[in-house]
Amino acid sequence: MKIKQVPLFLAPMAGVTDLAYRILAKECGADYTITEFTAASGLSRNDAKSWLKVENDEREMPFIPQIFGGIIEEMVTTIKLLQDRADEIDINFGCPAPKVCRNDAGAALLRYPDRIEEMVKSCIAVADVPITVKMRLGTGAGPNTALEIAKRLEKIGVRRICIHGRTLRQRYSGFSDWNQIKEIVNSVTIPVIANGDVIDSKTAENCLTVTGADGLMIGRGAIGNPTIFYRIKRDLGWSTNLAPWGEVGELEARLWCWKRYLELSNEIYGTRHNKNLKRHAISFTKGLSGASSMRVKLHSIKEMKDLGNTVTEFLKQLTENVVISVS
């Protein structure tokens, strides 16, 4: 039975989903992309580094910045500041990072359904664009609160919710509980997006079969692997479009994506430092033959141009070796 087509989302990830990578993901088949999660405290006080995280480009449409914070007034101020450029604004109640949670933000707020409801309601009251929410199942200390919160968010007018099927305590260990996501899908009428453990077309199919979700959000499975969106659509029969990299093997496709990321990075940042380039360089080489020694080499490179060229030559050499071995 053919799986019903649903939208695919690139998850918001700190140090990963910069503007260049989001555009690349769109070119590779992502339907929606979301910015790195950004502190409302920084945006509301006009911190330059914070505002760089929410740069946008018409090729990314719709533009969805994600914000987090524990102070309602800062969140409301940030909504007002962002909505002229945003098509939607996503609020994060899912980040498990200690530095976020110790300030009662991110997933730590899942222990306080009343505070979440008050915060989101206040944001919706001043917003001229739809408000969406991303959250986890709960904190892992006591009963999970995601179902209760989802019902409340639906009542106050949230446009869409995304559920990562883990708790705060789990962080990224164990498995995403798709059955709990299914329970939420069956309990609300607004779209529910499933997140967690989708790494290829097979897991995408399995997740949709179990959850009945209205979309899939892919995080770690898309790091260094933006072709995942194209491959899911192709393998599940959702698209017959030719890939932008043509009819080539997996290594050649990865090389195309890396070179395209460098092009976009150069176009967008110019001479500005791309703080995420080294992380992407390591991600694009991960799991390949010689990746361990390459990772050591990459950590010693200071210049962005040298970093880009090193990874390009590494991937080129691997593709040439494959061609030689096949012939």
C-alpha positions in Angstrom: 0.0 0.0 0.0 1.4 3.4 -1.0 2.0 5.7 1.9 0.1 9.0 1.7 2.5 11.9 0.9 3.1 14.3 3.7 5.4 17.3 4.0 9.0 16.8 5.1 10.6 19.2 7.5 14.3 19.9 8.2 14.5 20.2 12.0 15.9 23.2 13.7 19.4 22.3 14.9 21.9 24.5 16.6 25.2 24.7 14.6 23.6 22.9 11.7 20.6 24.7 10.1 22.2 27.9 9.0 20.7 29.7 6.0 23.0 28.1 3.5 22.2 24.6 4.7 18.5 25.4 4.8 18.5 26.5 1.2 20.5 23.3 0.3 17.9 21.2 2.1 15.1 22.9 0.1 17.0 22.1 -3.1 17.3 18.5 -2.0 13.5 18.1 -1.4 12.7 19.5 2.1 9.3 21.1 2.1 9.9 23.2 5.2 13.0 24.4 6.9 13.4 26.0 10.3 16.2 28.2 11.6 18.5 27.3 14.4 16.7 27.8 17.7 17.4 31.3 18.8 17.1 32.9 22.3 14.3 35.4 22.6 16.6 37.2 25.2 19.2 37.9 22.5 16.7 38.9 19.8 14.8 41.2 22.1 17.9 43.1 23.1 19.1 43.3 19.5 22.1 41.0 19.9 23.8 40.9 16.5 24.9 37.2 16.7 21.3 36.2 17.6 19.9 38.1 14.6 22.4 36.4 12.3 20.7 33.1 13.1 17.4 34.3 11.7 18.7 35.6 8.3 16.3 34.7 5.6 16.2 34.4 1.8 13.3 34.1 -0.6 14.5 30.7 -1.8 13.6 29.3 1.6 9.9 30.2 1.6 8.1 29.8 3.9 10.5 31.4 6.4 10.1 29.9 9.9 12.3 31.2 12.7 12.3 29.2 15.9 12.7 30.9 19.3 13.0 29.8 22.9 12.9 31.5 26.3 11.5 31.3 29.8 10.3 34.9 30.1 6.9 35.7 28.6 7.6 39.4 28.0 10.8 38.6 26.0 9.0 36.0 23.9 6.2 38.5 23.1 8.7 41.2 22.2 10.5 38.8 19.9 7.3 37.8 18.2 6.6 41.4 17.4 10.2 41.9 16.1 10.2 38.8 13.8 6.7 38.7 12.4 7.4 41.3 9.6 9.9 38.8 8.0 8.4 35.5 9.1 5.7 33.4 7.5 5.3 31.4 10.7 7.1 31.5 14.1 7.9 28.3 15.9 8.3 28.1 19.7 10.7 25.5 21.1 9.7 23.4 24.1 11.9 20.5 23.1 15.6 21.4 23.5 17.2 19.2 26.2 20.4 21.2 26.5 21.3 21.9 30.1 22.2 25.5 29.5 18.7 26.1 28.1 16.8 24.0 30.6 18.5 25.4 33.7 16.8 28.7 32.8 13.4 27.0 32.6 13.3 27.2 28.9 13.1 24.5 26.1 12.0 21.1 27.3 12.2 22.1 31.0 8.9 24.0 30.6 7.1 20.7 29.9 6.8 20.3 33.6 4.7 23.5 33.7 1.7 23.1 31.3 0.1 26.2 32.7 3.2 28.3 31.9 3.4 27.0 28.4 -0.2 27.8 27.8 0.1 31.3 29.2 3.3 31.9 27.1 1.9 30.6 23.8 -1.4 32.4 24.4 0.4 35.7 25.0 2.5 35.2 21.8 -0.6 34.4 19.7 -2.3 37.5 21.0 0.3 39.8 19.4 1.1 37.7 16.3 0.0 38.5 12.8 1.5 35.2 11.6 0.7 31.6 12.6 2.4 30.2 15.8 3.6 26.6 15.8 5.2 24.6 18.6 7.9 21.9 18.8 8.1 19.8 22.0 9.0 16.5 23.5 6.9 13.9 25.3 7.7 15.3 28.7 10.6 15.8 31.1 11.0 12.1 32.0 10.3 12.9 35.7 6.7 12.0 36.3 3.9 11.5 33.7 4.5 12.8 30.2 2.6 16.1 29.6 2.7 16.3 25.8 -0.8 15.0 25.3 -2.3 17.5 27.8 -0.3 20.4 26.4 -1.2 19.5 22.8 -4.9 19.7 23.6 -4.4 23.0 25.3 -2.4 24.4 22.4 -5.1 23.4 19.9 -7.7 25.3 21.9 -5.8 28.5 22.0 -5.0 28.5 18.3 -1.6 27.0 17.6 -1.4 26.2 13.9 0.7 23.0 14.1 2.7 21.0 16.6 5.7 18.8 16.2 6.4 16.0 18.7 9.8 14.5 19.3 9.1 11.1 20.7 11.6 11.3 23.5 11.6 12.9 26.9 14.0 15.6 28.2 15.8 13.0 30.4 16.4 10.7 27.4 18.0 13.5 25.3 18.9 11.5 22.2 19.3 8.1 23.8 16.9 5.1 23.4 14.2 5.2 20.9 11.5 7.7 19.7 8.2 6.5 21.1 6.0 6.7 17.9 3.0 5.2 19.8 2.8 8.2 22.1 2.9 10.4 19.0 0.1 8.4 17.6 -2.0 9.0 20.7 -1.5 12.8 20.2 -2.3 12.6 16.5 -5.6 10.8 17.4 -6.5 13.4 20.1 -6.2 16.7 18.3 -7.4 18.0 14.9 -4.5 20.3 14.1 -1.5 18.9 12.1 0.9 16.8 14.2 4.4 16.3 12.8 6.4 13.3 14.0 10.1 13.7 14.9 12.7 11.1 16.0 14.5 8.2 14.4 13.6 8.8 10.8 16.9 8.2 8.9 15.8 6.9 5.5 12.7 6.0 3.4 12.1 2.7 5.4 12.0 4.4 8.8 9.9 7.2 7.2 7.4 4.7 6.0 7.3 2.9 9.4 6.9 6.1 11.3 4.0 7.2 9.2 2.4 3.8 9.4 2.6 3.8 13.2 1.8 7.4 14.0 -0.5 8.5 11.2 1.3 11.9 11.4 0.6 14.8 9.1 4.3 15.2 8.4 7.8 14.1 9.3 10.6 16.3 10.8 14.1 15.0 10.2 17.0 16.2 12.4 20.1 14.0 12.9 19.3 12.0 9.8 19.8 15.1 7.7 23.1 16.2 9.1 25.7 15.8 6.4 23.0 14.0 4.5 20.6 16.5 2.8 19.8 14.0 0.0 17.5 12.2 2.5 14.6 14.3 1.6 14.9 13.5 -2.1 15.4 9.8 -1.4 12.4 9.5 0.8 10.2 11.1 -1.8 11.6 9.0 -4.6 11.5 5.7 -2.7 8.0 6.2 -1.4 6.7 7.1 -4.9 6.0 10.7 -3.9 8.1 12.3 -6.6 9.5 11.3 -10.0 11.6 14.5 -10.3 15.2 14.0 -11.3 17.7 14.9 -8.5 19.6 18.2 -9.0 22.8 16.1 -8.9 21.6 13.9 -11.7 21.7 10.1 -12.0 24.8 9.4 -10.0 25.8 7.3 -7.0 25.6 8.2 -3.3 29.2 9.5 -3.1 28.8 11.7 -6.2 25.5 13.1 -4.7 27.3 13.9 -1.5 30.1 15.7 -3.4 27.5 17.7 -5.3 25.8 18.7 -2.1 29.0 19.7 -0.4 30.1 21.9 -3.3 26.6 23.4 -3.5 26.8 24.2 0.3 30.1 25.9 -0.3 28.6 28.0 -3.1 25.7 29.0 -1.0 27.9 29.7 2.0 30.2 32.0 -0.1 27.2 33.7 -1.6 25.4 34.4 1.7 28.3 35.0 4.1 31.0 36.3 1.8 34.0 37.2 3.8 32.1 36.7 7.1 33.1 33.7 9.2 30.7 30.8 8.8 30.7 29.3 12.3 29.1 26.1 11.1 31.4 25.2 8.3 33.7 23.0 10.2 30.9 21.0 11.7 29.4 20.5 8.3 32.8 19.5 6.9 33.0 16.8 9.5 29.4 15.7 9.0 29.9 15.3 5.2 32.9 13.0 5.7 31.5 11.0 8.6 31.1 7.2 8.0 33.4 7.3 4.9 36.7 5.5 4.4 39.4 7.6 6.0 36.9 9.8 7.9 38.8 9.5 11.2 42.1 10.8 9.9 40.3 13.4 7.9 38.5 14.6 11.0 41.8 15.1 12.8 43.1 17.1 9.8 40.0 19.2 9.6 40.3 20.3 13.2 43.7 21.7 12.4 42.6 23.9 9.5 41.9 27.5 10.2 41.0 29.1 6.9 37.4 28.4 5.6 38.6 28.2 2.0 41.2 25.5 2.9 38.5 23.6 4.8 36.2 23.6 1.9 38.8 22.5 -0.6 40.1 19.8 1.7 36.7 18.1 1.9 36.0 18.6 -1.8 39.3 16.8 -2.7 38.6 14.1 -0.1 35.2 13.3 -1.6 36.5 13.6 -5.2 39.2 11.0 -4.4 36.6 8.6 -3.0 34.3 8.9 -6.0 37.3 8.3 -8.3 38.3 5.2 -6.4 34.7 3.9 -6.7 34.8 4.4 -10.4 38.2 2.7 -10.7 37.1 -0.3 -8.6 33.8 -0.7 -10.6 35.6 -0.5 -14.0 
